[in-house]
Amino acid sequence: MAVVKRTFLQQLTNATESGQPIPVIRLVGGEVLRNLVVRNVGIDYVELGDLDTEGTMYVPFNQLLSIGTM
């Protein structure tokens, strides 16, 4: 499990460095977020930003199910 978490954190860190929006972010409970950038990866949360509205969302890691294109 620790390897999966470390890989997931690396994906988030890479997304922060690239500055490119993530097409799909799935949350526990079924909510889907679209086209957000990862602004910061904290100790137990990720800061997501919407480039269109300049809004910011803080999501705990335990609420993230997947990130990517599907």
N, C-alpha and C positions, 0 to 999 in steps of 0.2 A: 504494500500500500504506500509506503514512504517513497518508493521509486516513482509511482504514478503521480503523487503529489508534487514531487520535485520536477518531473517532466512538465506537468501542468503549469507550475510556477515559471519554468523556463519559457514556455509558450507565451505567457503573459508578459514576461520581461522582454522577450523578442518583439512582441506587439508594441510595447512602450517605446522601444528604440526605433522601430520602423515608422511610427506615427501614422500608419495606415489604418483606416476604419476596419473593424471586424464586422463582416457581413451579418453573422448570427451569433448571439450569446443566449444559451438556454439556461434558465434558472430552475432550481428545484421547485416543484409545484406547477410547472408547465408554462410559466411566463417566458416570452421570447423577446429579446432586445435586438434591435437591428442598427447596423452602421454606426457603432460607437467606437471611439478610440480609447485605448488604455493610457491614462495619464500618469498613473502611479500605482506601484505594487507595494502595499504596506505589509505589515507583519501578519495580519489576519483579515485583510480586506483588499479590494481592488477599486481604484478610482476610475470611473468611466466618464467620458465626456461626449456630448453631442455637438458636432461641429456646426450644425445648422442653427441651433438655439443657444449655444454656448452654455448649456446646462451641465450640471455635474451630478453624478450618482455614485454613492459609496455602497459597494456590495460585499458582504462577508464571503470569504472563500467557501464556507460550508453551504452557501446558497447557489454557487456556480455548478452547473451540471456539465456544460460543454461550451467550447468556443470554436468557431470555424465557419465553414461555408454551408453546412447542412443543418 
